[in-house]
Amino acid sequence: MANNKDFKVKNGIQPTAYHEGLGTVTSGSSGYSLASASYDNVSFSFDTSRYANGFVFGNNGTKLYTVYSTGDVRQYSLSTAYDISTVSYDSVSKSVTAQDTSLLGINFKPDGTKMYIVGNTNHDAYQYNLSTAWDLSTATYNATLDLSSTVVVTPIDIIFNDDGTKVYILSGYNDDIFQYSLSTAYDISTASYDSKTLSLDAEDTIPYGFQFLDNGNKIWVCGRANDTIYQYNLTTAYDISTGSYSGTSFATSQDPYKFNFNADGTKIILLGSVFGLHQYSTTLTTATLDLSTGSVFEITPTSDIQIGLSNPAASGAVSQATLLLDQAGAGSYDVENATYANKSFSVATEESGPQAMHFKSDGTQFFLVGNTDTVRSYSLSTAWDISTTSYDSKSISVNAQNSIPLSVHVKSDGTKFYMLGTGTGGDAVYSYSMSTAYDLSTASYDSVSFSVATQTTSPQAMWFKPDGTTMYIASSTVVYQYTLSTAWNISTASYASKSFTTSTQDTNMDGLTFKSDGTKVYMTGVTNDNVYQYSLSTAWDISTASYDSIALDTSSESGDPRSLQLSSDGKVLMVLGTANDTVYQYNASAPATITYDSTLQFGGGTAPESPAIGETDVLTFSTRDGGTTYQAAIAIDGAA
């Protein structure tokens, strides 16, 4: 495949053309990536009559052990290693109240012959021998590590380095990790304090669990104050005095107590305060440039990736590569990080004071209603690209039904549309049919309407669930939910006695749209010129909505935002602004984060930021030591 890519660039560098054949980019993955963590919706609940404060896997992930504030330890088995959906209780427990009655942390020697506990009653660490490896019933108390001499108050977790010659204690009182040396590996009775600590309270004032990774060059810490896992980097492996916060974190919703990894770090299992385990993916997608296949490469990431190179020439010979790094965006429905796409379309020629729009699901057409009491249609020659819009010269007047139309919604198959009005004709929804799908010139009124006046006399916006069985009406401060016993037939609608108040965010909400799976709802607020995001704990049930504390300020583009809609994949957000009678387009997907293998060394020691959505960076790499290190540079920053 040939690459003929000509660039217009924003930083003054002359346009460049690349005509070489493209080399092969090999995709792969690796674990322990906090930046790309995501919840898998996999969980396991413990006995809710007791508080599980810590847990650890054993025997290559086929065993699991928990500690409780009642002073006992419990043993579980996993029929599939590290798969918490296969957990079952072994009916084996061990009371250690003779040492501590409120247990907070647990760990094991890698061979399962020793167990370690930290507790909140006596503030010490305890060691137990197991005569049969991994069999909790054979555990006997063996030794104590007195932590009082190092001012460790409320020890919460205990972790070892890879060979057992160091042990680390997390203190919930100090918000520090303390480091000790063991003259006999894994024997805490031989521990001595190294006078080394790592302070965590700048990031979280309730740190509760931690783990080493990357051969001791990183530490992850979970904190309950912010429900977040943080990454710290150590310049010297396992020397916590050399640790510093990396700026990388992942927010959870579980009030995290402890966490552990599976065998390859592609999953973390988190213990939350809701008495259960929750599974997250921590997989890093990798893209490797195979230098044996060419010298020019192109990557358009759809998720966060780490870039590396392979198969360079032997040491002493020069290997070089040029990378065209496109940015199409990763993820979707990211309203919090949405950015204006510098694309818009004015409807002022047809409509002064547009009130609402609704897009066809494939993004090639939208309907518009406004102050002229008319519904009009527009077509996009490129789907979801508002700059390619043209007026269809097709319309239908709805004035005979209502003199103040405020919202429009098109049925999924294009054979019907619905208009919400609040003028002459009442506060009602009206139904229209199109004999040719999506063709307004074939539209006619069905003589069917449904009044919402019992719930609100100031309706502003309307939305339907994709299957037509549920309808939502928004007033300035409340969203109401209705059930249709016959899909898309509003004469069968009835109030579902479900609603959600939005007045805390804005007192003049004027637009309403949903995420395609019904788990989020988005609204435009005219008072503050914002788009607001809400989550629904039960899909399509508006009574379960809660504000995400996420708002997008549209005032720079679309003053008086009256209507909004997300593309089917959630990557494009359209907002209709009445102030300028214009539809504005936003990118609603965050740029993919690009990181680089440690062998790639950029000038100044800092890798470039990821390109912006819609732009391309051109990077160069060269090595003459057989790929031990690469000299990396950005040749063009932000080609368009």
N, C-alpha and C positions, 0 to 999 in steps of 0.2 A: 504494500500500500504506500502510495506517495503522499507527502504532506506539502501542499502549496498554501502556506499560511502567510499572508501579508498583514503587517501590523501598523495601525495608527497608535502612537504611544503618547502618554500624557506627560512624560518627564523630559521631553526635548530631544530624546534620542531619535535619530533618523529611522524611518520605517525600514523593516528588515523582512526579507522573504526567505523561507526555508523550503527547499525542494528535494531534500534527501529522503530516501526511504526510511521509514520509521523502524526503530529497533523494538524488541519485545519487552513488554513490561509484565512481570510475573506477580500475580496477586497472592497474598498469603495472610497469615494472622498470627498474633502472639498474645499472651495474656498479660495480666498485671497493669492494665491501662485504666487509671482512675478517670482520666479526662473523657473517656468514651463509655463510662459506666451507664447502664440502663437496667431498669427493673424488669424481671422476667415474668412477673405475676405468678410465681411459684412460692408456696409457703407451707409451713408445718406448725401446728399449734400444740404447745405443751399443756399440761394440766394447769388450768387457770386458777386453781386454788392456792398456788404458791408462786413466788416470784423467782424466775430463772434469771440469775445475774451474770452468768458466764457459761461458755461452752467451748469444747475443743473436739476436733476429729481425732480418731485413732485408727491404728491397724490399716493404713492406706485407705482411709475414708469409709471403711465398713463398720466402724464404731463411732459413737458420739457420746460425750459425757457432759453433764450439766451440773452447776452448783446453785444452791438456793439459800435464801436468807433464813431458812429454817435449820441450817447447819448440816445438810446432807448433800450427797453426790448421787446422781442417777446415771445408769448406763443404758444406751440404746444401740440397736443394730440398724444398718442400712443394707437392704438386699442388693442395691446398686450403689457402688461407691460414690460418695459425695452427692447423691441424689436425694434431697430432703423429702421428696414425695414418697420415698420408700422407707421412711423411718418407722421403727416400731420399738416399743419399750421392752427391755429384757427382763423386767421385774427384778432388777438387781439394783440395790442402793447401798450407800455406806454413810453412816452418821459419823461426823467428825466433831461433834459438839464438845468433846473433851479438849480440842484445840481451839475451836472458834465456832460461835453459834450463828454468825452471819457471814456467809461466804460470798465473795465477789468475783474471784478469778480462778482459773484452773489451767494447768498445762501438764504435759507428759514428756518423759524422756522418749526419744524417737523409737526405741525398741519396746516400749510399753511396760518396762519393769519399774518405773518410778512415776509417781504422781505428785504434783505440786499445787498447793492451795494458798490463796491469800484471803484474809478475812478482815471484817470491820469491827470485831469485838475487841481483839487483843492487838490488832494492827501489826501482825507478823506474817511471815511466809512459812509454810509447813511442807515437809517432805514425807512421802509414804513409799514403802516398797511393795511391789506386787509379786508374789511368788509365782504366779502364772501371768505371763504378759497379757495385758489388756483385760484381765478378769478382775473387775472392781471388787468382787467378793473376797479376793485374796489380799487386799491392801491392808497394811499395818503401818502405824505411825513410826517415823524413823528419826526425824531431825527438825529443828526450828532455826530460821534465820531471823535474828532479832533486828528489827528495822528501826527501833526507837533511837539508836545511836546516830542514825543519819537523818533524823527528823522526818522520816516518812510517816505521814499520818494518813489514815484511810487508804491502804494499798488496794488498788482496784484490779490490777492485772499483772501477770508475771510471764516473761518471755525470755528465751535463751538465744544465744548466737548459734551458728551452724555446728560448732564442735562442742558446745556445752561448757566452754571455759569462761563465759560471761553470762550473767543473769541481769535482767532489767526489771525494775519495779515501777509501775505507774502509780503516782500518788494523786488521789482525788482532792486532797487538801491543798497540796502545794501546786497542783497543776503542772507537775514536772515528771520526767522520767529519770530515774536514778540508775547508775551503772555500777556493777560489782564484778570482781574477778573471782574465779573459783580455782583453787590450786588442784582440786580433783574434779574432773569434768562431771557435770550434772549432780554434784554433791553440794547442796547449799550450806551444809555445815562448815564448808571450807571457804565460804565467801568472805571477801573483804571489800570495803567501799572504795571505789576508784576516785572519789571526789569529783565526779563528772555528772552533769545533769543537762537535760534539754527542756527549756521552758516552753509550755504550750498555750498559756493563757492569753497570749495576744490574738490567737485564732479562736479559741473556745475555752470558756471558764468551767466547763464540766467535761473534761476528757475522760473517756470510760473504757477504751480498749485500744490496742495497738498491735501492729505486726511489722516485722522486717521483711524486705524483699530486695531483689536485685543484688543478691550476695552481700546484704548488709549495707548497701549504698543508699537505700531509701527506707523510710518509715511511713506507714499510714497510721493515722490516729482518727478514731471516731469520737465526735464530741456531741453531747446532748444539749448544750445550750443553743446551738444552731442546727442540730440534726444533720450534721455534715461530716464527711470523711475528708481529711486533709493529708497532703503528701509533703514530707520533709526530705530533703536531700542531705546526705552526709559526704563530706569531702574525703573522709577516711572511713572505710567500712567498719561498721559496728562501734565506732567511736562517737557516742551521742553528743559529745562536746563540740563536734564539728558539724552538727546538724543545723539547718535553717529551713524555714518554710519556703516551698517551691512556688507558691502561688496557684497550685493546682488543687482543686477540691471537687467534691460531688455532694450535692444536697440530697438527702433522703427524706422520707416522710414517716419514718419508723421510730423516732426517738431511740437512736442506736445505742445499745449496751456493749456488744462485742461483735467481732466478725472474724472469719477464717476463710482461707482460700481452698479451692479444690486443687488437684494435683498439679495442673499446669497454669493456674492463675487466670484462667478464662472465666471463672466464676468466683464471686465472693458470696458467702452466706452470712447474713447479718441477723443478730439477735436483737429484737426490738422490745420495747416495754409492754407491747401487747401480748406478751408471753409466747411469742412465736419466732420462727426462723423465716427469713425472706431471702430469696435468691436474686442476685444481680449478675449480669454479664459484664465482664471487664476485658473484652477482646479488642485488641488493637489491629486494625487492618493495615497490612503492609503492601507496598508497591516497590518491586525491585527492578532496576534497569539492568538488563542483561547486556553487558558490553560486547559479548561475543556475537551479538546479532545486529549491531548497528551503533551509530554515534548520535542519532537524534531520536528523541522519545517524546511522546505526548501523553499526558494524564489529565483526565477530567474526573476528579473524585466526586463520588456521591455520598461519602461518609468521611469521617476523620481518618487520615492515613499517616503512616511513617514511611519516608522514602529512603531507600538504600540502593547500592549498586553491587553487581556481582560480575564475576568472570573477566576481570581486567587482564591486560597483558602482563607478562612476568615482570618482576622487579628489574628496574633498569630501563625498561621501555615505557613510553608515555601512552596512557589511555585517556581519552577525553570523551565527554558526553555533553550534549545540549538538551535541556528539558523544557518543553512547552507545557507549562502548568496552568491549565484552565480552571476557572472557578465557576461551577454551575450551582453551588450551594448544596448543603447537606441537611437532611431532616426536612421538616415541614411544620406548618401551623405555628411558627415561631413569631408571634406578634410582638413579643417583648423586644426582639432584635430586628424587627422589620425596618427596612430602609426604602426611601423613595427611589423608584426605578427611573426617574426622569422621563416618564412616559405619561401622557394624559390625552384626553379627548374632550373637546368642548361640545356641548349639546345646545348652546345658546341660540343657534340659528333656528332650531325647532322648538325649544322649550326654555322659557324664562322662569326660573324657580322650580327646577326638577325636585321631586320628592323621594323617589325610590327607583331602584333598578333590580332586575333579576336576570342572571346569566343562565344560558343553556349549559348543561353539565359538561359539554365538551369545549366550552369557552369560545365558540364561534359566533355566538349571537347573544344579545341581551335585550330585554324589554324595559321601557322607561315610562314612568307616569309623573305628571307634574301639574302645575297651576293652570294649564290650558284644558284640564279635565280630559286629557287624551293619553292613551297608551300607544307608544311607538316602538318600532323594532329597529335594531342596528346590527350590522354584521361585522365580524373581525376576520380579515383574510388570513391572519396568523392567530391560532387559538391562544387566548389569554394574553394577547399583546394589544393593549388598548390603543396604541399608536396606529394600528392598522384598521381602525374602525371607519365605517361609512354608514350613512343613513339609508335604510331600505326603502324610504318613501312609502311606508305602509303604516297605517294607524287606525284606531277606532276611538270614537268619542264615548266616554262613560258618564257624561254629564246627566243623561237621563236617569241614571241610577243614583249618582251621588255627586254633589257639587264640589266636594273637597276630597278628592282621591289622594291617599297618602302612601299606599304601598301596593306592590304587585308581586305575584308569585306564579310561576309557570309549572304546570304538572310535569312529572318526569318524562312522559312520552310526547309532550308538546301538543296534546289535543285539547287542553284546557288551560285557562289562566284565571287568576282570582285577583280581585281588587278590594282593598280595604279603604273605606271612606268614613268621614265624620261630619259631613255637611248635610245638605238637604237629602233626605233619604235615610237619615239616622246613622248611628254608629254600628256599621255592619260590614260583612264580607259578601261580595257578589261573585257569581260564577259565570264564566263565559266559555264557549266551545269554539274550536277551530277545526273546520272540516279537513283542512290540510295542516298537518302538524307544523307548529311554529310559524304559520303564515297568517299574519294579522288581517290580511285582506279577506280571509275566509272566516273571520271571527263574528260571533253573534252572542247576544245575552241569553242566558239559559232561563231567565225569569226565576232564578233561585238565589236566595240570600239568607244570611244568618246574622242575627243581631247579637252584639257583644255588650250592649248597653247595661245589662245587669251587672257586669263586672267593671266596665269603664266607659265613661262618656268622653274620653279623650284618647282613643286608640291612635298609635303612631306607626306601628310596624307589624308585619305578619310573616310567619314562616311555617312551612309544612315539613313533617318528617317525610323522607323519600318515598315511603310506601303509602303515604296519603292517609294514614290512620290517626295521625295526631296533628293538631294545629296549635300554633302559639301566637298570641296577640300581646304586643307590648304597648303599655301606656308610657307616660313620661317617667314613671317611677316603679312600675310593677309589670312583670311578665306573667300572663295567664296561660294555662294549658287546657286544651279541649280534645275530646275523643270523638272520632268519626266512626260510627258503627259500620258504615259502608265507606270504603276507602275513596277519598276525593269527592265524596258527595256531602257538601256542607249542610244540606237539609237534615243530615243524620248527626250533626255535631251536638255535643253537650259539654258543659263545663265539667272538667275532671276534678274540680275542687283542689287544684294544685297551682301554686303561684310562687313568685320569688321577687323580693323587693330590691331595687337597685338605686334607691335615692341617696345612699351613702356615697356612691361614686359620682352621680350626676343627677340633677333634678329635671333634666330634659333629654331623656333617652329618645332617639329617633331612628335607630336602625337595628336590625336583628338578623343574625345568621348563626348557623351551627357548624361544628366540625362534622365531617361525613359520617362518623360513627356515633354521634350524639353524646360524646363525653365532654364536649366543651361548647360554650355559647359565647358569642362576641356581639358587642353592642356599641353603637356610636352615641356619644354624648355631646349635644350641641353647646351646652353651657361651657364646657372645658375644652371642646374640640379634640376629644380623645376617642380612641377605640379601647374598650375594656374587655378583658378576658375573664371567663368564669369556668369552673370545672363542675361537672355533674357526677356525683359518686355512683349514681345509677343512670345509665345512658338514657337520654330522652325524657328523663323525669325532672322537670324544672324545679320541683320542690326540694331536690337534693343539690341544688346549685350553691356554690360558694365562690367568693371573689378570690382570684389568684394573686391579687396585688400587682397586676400587670396592666399597664396602660401605654398606648402608643399615641404620642402627640402628633396630630395631623395639621396643626394650625399653620405651619409654614406652607402647606400646599392647599389643603381642602378645608377652608373655614366653613363653619356650619355643616359638619358631616351629617348627611341625612340617611345614608344607606351604605351597606357594605356587603361584600361576598368574597369568600375564599375559593380558589380554584379547587378542582376535585382532588388534587394531590396536596393541597395545602401550601403550595410554594408561592402562590401569587395572591395578593390581597388587593381588591378593588374598593375604592371609597368614593362615593358621590358627594361632592361638595356643592351646596347651594350658593355660597358666596360668589363663586365664579362660574356656576352652571357647568361644572366639569367633573369628569370621572378621572381619578388619579390611580396610578398603579404602584404598588409596593412589592418589594421582595420580602416574602414572609418565611424564608428559610435562611438560617444562619450559614455563613460561609463555612465550608469544611476546614477544620484545623489541620494544618500540615506541619508535621514534625520531621526531623531528619535523624538518620542513624548517627551514632557518636563518631563514626569514622569520617563523616563529612564536616570539614572545618571551614567555617565562614570567616572572612576578614573581620577583625574586631571581636571575634568569639561569639557573635550573636547572629542567629539565623534570621532571615527576613520573615516578616509577617506574611500570612496567607494572602493571596490576591483577593480583591473584592469580587463580589458576584458579577459576572459578565465580563471580567477582565482576565488577561493571561500574563503571567510572569514568565520570563525566559531566564533560565539558570544554566550555568556552566559548571562542569566538574572535571578535574584532571588529577591523575595520580601517576607517579613513577616508581612507587615502592610496592607494586603488586596489590594495591588496594588496602594496605594497612591504614593509610590515611588518604583522604581526597581534599584537594583545595577547591572550595566551592565559592561561587560568586553569583550575584544577580545581575544579569546583563541588561535586561529591560524590566522596569518596574511598572506593571499596570498597563499592558497593551490592551486596546479595545478592539 
